[in-house]
Amino acid sequence: MAAATPGRRRESQAAWLFLSPWVLGFIAFTAGPMVLSLVVSFTDYPVLHPADTRFVGLANYRAALADHALAHSVTVTLLYVALAVPADLVVGLILALVLNVRAKGVRVFRTVFFLPVMLAGSGGASVAVALLWLWLFQPRYGLLNYVLSLVHLPPQLWVYSTRLVVPSLALISLWGVGRSMLIYLAGLQGLPSDVLWAAQIDGASGWQRFWRVTLPLLSPTIFFNLVLDLVFALQTFTQAYVVTQGGPGDSSLFYMLYLYRNAFSYFRMGYASALSWLLFAFTLGLTAVLFRTARSWVFYEGARS
């Protein structure tokens, strides 16, 4: 193999120079804490008395298997995932289809729908957004119950009801639907126009073109949004922490909120670290299953069947 030329070496050095802030930040704030949390997960690490730390092996992981509160938090989180993820996928796709037109002012509407993502962050909610929705959910003077009164429907307790709290928090997640909408929009604008025209010339109706042409061609984009939505939904924390604090009656005790309580309320940092790695393992396994099953429904243009 020929030796690198001086020009190539200078380009490589420049590339590493520009990458170094991210690499150093990743090591210091992501990789380093991850390794440390893995080590801590095998100890009892009392936060207030770190000198008394003892190695306990797999005791934290065994304790998780018998933790009824943890099982409840898993159930609540999975219920939230079952509501929030399909809602984001469907609503985001509908918005993208509506805004995928060449019309005057359409860019303004695209910006309007994406702007909440800038306020809420990629996960769907920030503290400010959660507080805004807390006002909207107020049973006595909230905007949502006022709208219900206009159509002569009874008011609801929303996040103050054990039955409606998780669906209400899933509704908050739609504040960030602009992220999936934008990704869908990019996918729609990248579809091969000749295939769509061919289907139309062959006499396919609008619904047939959407169901048999557009959706299969858009399946990689749907899959990408599905993975992102699952990862974000499994890590939901802000909504429950700010709006409900896990209530009423632990009915919104999400996994991440229970992990937070163990770390910073009960000061069981070793157990909390074990919970974080269990969530990481579950998310990784679920993502692997999705990639495995994607072979049967995700269509990549030019790939062999």
C-alpha positions in Angstrom: 0.0 0.0 0.0 1.4 3.4 -1.0 2.3 5.8 1.8 0.0 8.7 2.4 0.9 11.9 0.7 1.7 15.0 2.8 -1.6 16.5 1.5 -3.6 13.5 2.8 -1.8 13.6 6.1 -2.7 17.2 6.5 -6.3 16.5 5.7 -6.4 13.7 8.2 -4.8 15.9 10.9 -7.3 18.7 10.2 -10.2 16.2 10.3 -9.1 14.9 13.8 -8.6 18.5 14.9 -12.2 19.4 14.0 -13.5 16.2 15.5 -11.5 16.4 18.7 -14.1 18.6 20.6 -16.8 16.0 19.9 -14.5 13.0 20.7 -13.4 14.6 24.0 -17.0 15.5 24.9 -18.1 11.9 24.1 -15.4 10.4 26.2 -15.9 12.8 29.1 -19.7 13.0 29.2 -21.0 9.8 27.5 -18.5 6.9 27.3 -16.9 7.7 30.7 -20.1 7.9 32.7 -21.4 4.8 31.0 -18.4 2.8 32.0 -18.6 4.2 35.5 -22.3 3.4 35.8 -21.6 -0.2 34.7 -19.0 -0.5 37.5 -21.3 1.1 40.1 -24.1 -1.3 39.1 -22.1 -4.1 40.7 -21.8 -2.2 44.0 -24.2 -0.9 46.7 -22.7 2.6 46.4 -24.4 4.7 49.1 -24.3 8.2 47.7 -24.1 9.9 51.1 -21.4 7.6 52.3 -19.3 6.6 49.3 -16.5 5.3 51.5 -18.8 2.5 52.6 -19.2 1.2 49.0 -19.2 -2.6 48.8 -19.0 -4.9 45.8 -22.3 -6.9 45.6 -21.9 -8.6 42.2 -25.3 -9.3 40.6 -27.3 -8.5 43.7 -28.8 -5.3 42.2 -29.9 -7.2 39.0 -31.4 -10.0 41.1 -33.2 -7.4 43.2 -34.7 -5.9 40.1 -36.4 -9.2 39.2 -38.3 -9.2 42.5 -39.1 -5.5 42.5 -42.9 -5.0 42.2 -42.6 -1.2 41.9 -40.2 -1.8 39.0 -42.6 -4.2 37.3 -45.4 -1.5 37.7 -43.1 1.1 36.1 -42.4 -1.2 33.2 -46.1 -1.7 32.7 -46.8 2.0 32.7 -44.0 2.7 30.3 -45.1 0.1 27.9 -48.6 1.4 27.9 -47.3 4.8 27.1 -45.2 3.4 24.3 -48.2 1.6 22.9 -50.1 4.9 22.8 -47.5 7.5 22.0 -45.5 5.7 19.2 -48.4 4.8 16.9 -49.9 8.3 17.4 -46.6 10.0 16.4 -46.1 7.7 13.4 -49.7 8.2 12.1 -50.1 11.9 12.8 -46.6 12.7 11.5 -47.4 10.9 8.2 -50.7 12.6 7.8 -49.1 16.0 8.3 -46.3 15.2 5.9 -48.8 14.1 3.2 -50.9 17.2 3.6 -47.8 19.5 3.5 -46.2 17.6 0.6 -47.7 20.0 -2.0 -46.5 22.9 -4.0 -48.7 25.7 -2.8 -48.2 29.2 -1.8 -47.4 29.5 1.9 -46.8 25.8 2.5 -43.3 26.5 3.8 -44.8 28.7 6.5 -47.0 25.8 7.7 -44.1 23.4 7.6 -42.2 25.8 9.8 -45.1 26.2 12.2 -45.5 22.5 12.7 -41.7 22.0 13.2 -41.2 25.0 15.5 -42.5 23.1 18.6 -39.7 20.6 18.2 -37.2 23.4 18.7 -38.9 24.2 22.0 -39.6 20.7 23.1 -36.4 18.9 22.1 -36.1 15.6 20.2 -37.8 13.7 23.0 -41.1 15.6 22.6 -41.2 17.7 25.8 -39.2 20.2 27.8 -39.9 21.6 31.3 -41.5 24.7 29.8 -43.7 22.6 27.4 -44.7 20.3 30.3 -45.8 23.3 32.4 -47.8 24.7 29.5 -49.6 21.4 29.1 -50.2 21.3 32.9 -52.2 24.5 32.5 -54.1 23.1 29.5 -55.0 20.0 31.5 -56.4 22.0 34.5 -59.9 20.6 35.3 -61.4 23.9 36.3 -59.9 26.5 34.0 -57.9 24.5 31.5 -58.3 25.1 27.7 -59.0 21.5 26.9 -62.1 21.3 29.2 -63.2 24.7 27.9 -63.2 23.2 24.4 -65.1 20.2 25.6 -67.7 22.5 27.1 -68.2 24.3 23.8 -69.4 21.0 22.3 -71.4 20.1 25.4 -69.1 17.3 26.5 -68.4 16.7 30.2 -65.0 18.0 31.6 -62.2 15.5 32.3 -59.7 15.2 35.0 -56.9 14.4 32.5 -53.6 14.0 34.4 -55.4 14.0 37.7 -57.2 10.8 36.8 -55.6 7.4 37.2 -57.4 6.3 34.0 -56.5 9.2 31.8 -53.1 10.2 33.0 -51.0 8.0 30.7 -53.1 8.9 27.6 -52.8 12.5 28.5 -49.0 12.3 28.8 -49.0 10.5 25.4 -51.0 13.5 24.0 -48.2 15.8 25.2 -45.7 13.8 23.1 -47.6 14.9 20.0 -46.2 18.4 20.6 -43.0 17.1 19.0 -44.7 15.4 16.0 -43.0 17.9 13.7 -39.8 15.9 13.9 -41.3 12.8 12.4 -43.3 15.0 10.0 -40.1 16.5 8.7 -38.5 13.1 8.2 -41.6 11.8 6.4 -41.6 14.9 4.2 -38.0 14.3 3.2 -38.9 10.7 2.4 -41.9 11.7 0.3 -39.9 14.2 -1.7 -37.3 11.5 -2.4 -39.8 9.0 -3.8 -39.2 8.1 -7.5 -41.7 10.1 -9.5 -41.6 7.7 -12.4 -43.0 4.8 -10.3 -45.9 7.0 -9.1 -46.7 8.2 -12.6 -46.6 4.7 -13.9 -49.2 3.6 -11.3 -51.4 6.5 -12.1 -51.2 5.8 -15.8 -52.1 2.2 -15.1 -55.4 3.4 -13.6 -54.5 3.0 -9.9 -56.8 5.2 -7.7 -55.3 7.6 -5.1 -55.8 5.1 -2.3 -54.2 2.3 -4.3 -51.2 4.4 -5.2 -50.8 5.4 -1.5 -51.3 1.9 -0.1 -49.4 -0.1 -2.8 -46.7 2.3 -4.0 -46.2 5.2 -1.6 -46.2 3.3 1.7 -43.8 0.5 0.5 -41.4 3.0 -0.9 -41.7 5.0 2.3 -41.1 2.0 4.5 -37.4 2.8 5.3 -38.5 6.2 6.5 -41.3 4.7 8.6 -38.8 2.2 10.1 -36.4 5.0 11.0 -39.2 7.0 12.7 -40.3 3.9 14.5 -36.9 3.2 16.0 -36.5 6.8 17.1 -40.0 7.0 18.6 -39.4 3.8 20.6 -36.1 4.9 22.0 -37.5 8.3 23.0 -40.7 6.8 24.4 -38.9 4.3 26.6 -36.8 7.1 28.1 -39.7 9.4 28.8 -39.1 11.3 32.0 -39.8 15.1 31.8 -43.6 14.8 31.3 -44.1 12.6 34.3 -41.6 14.4 36.5 -42.9 17.9 35.9 -46.6 17.3 35.3 -47.5 14.4 37.7 -44.5 13.4 39.8 -45.6 9.8 39.1 -49.1 10.3 40.3 -51.9 10.0 41.0 -51.2 6.9 43.0 -48.1 5.9 41.0 -50.3 5.6 37.9 -47.7 7.5 35.8 -44.6 6.0 37.5 -42.5 5.7 34.3 -39.3 3.6 34.3 -37.0 6.6 34.1 -38.9 8.3 36.9 -38.5 5.2 39.1 -34.8 5.1 38.2 -34.4 8.8 39.1 -36.1 8.2 42.5 -33.7 5.4 43.3 -30.7 7.5 42.4 -31.6 10.9 43.9 -34.4 10.3 46.4 -33.5 6.9 47.9 -29.7 7.4 47.1 -29.4 3.8 45.9 -27.0 4.7 43.1 -25.9 1.1 42.5 -29.4 -0.1 42.0 -30.3 2.9 39.8 -27.2 2.1 37.7 -28.3 -1.5 37.3 -31.8 -0.2 36.2 -30.2 2.0 33.6 -28.3 -0.9 32.1 -31.4 -3.1 32.1 -33.1 -0.4 30.1 -30.2 -0.2 27.8 -30.2 -3.9 27.3 -34.0 -4.0 26.7 -33.8 -1.1 24.2 -30.9 -2.7 22.4 -32.7 -6.0 22.2 -35.9 -4.4 21.0 -34.0 -2.5 18.3 -32.3 -5.7 17.2 -35.7 -7.4 16.9 -37.0 -4.5 14.9 -34.0 -4.7 12.5 -34.5 -8.4 12.2 -38.2 -8.2 11.4 -37.7 -5.2 9.1 -36.5 -7.6 6.4 -40.0 -8.7 5.8 -41.7 -5.3 5.4 -39.1 -2.6 4.7 -38.4 -2.1 1.0 -35.1 -0.5 -0.1 -35.1 0.6 -3.7 -32.6 -1.4 -5.7 -32.2 -4.1 -3.0 -32.7 -7.7 -4.0 -35.8 -9.5 -2.6 
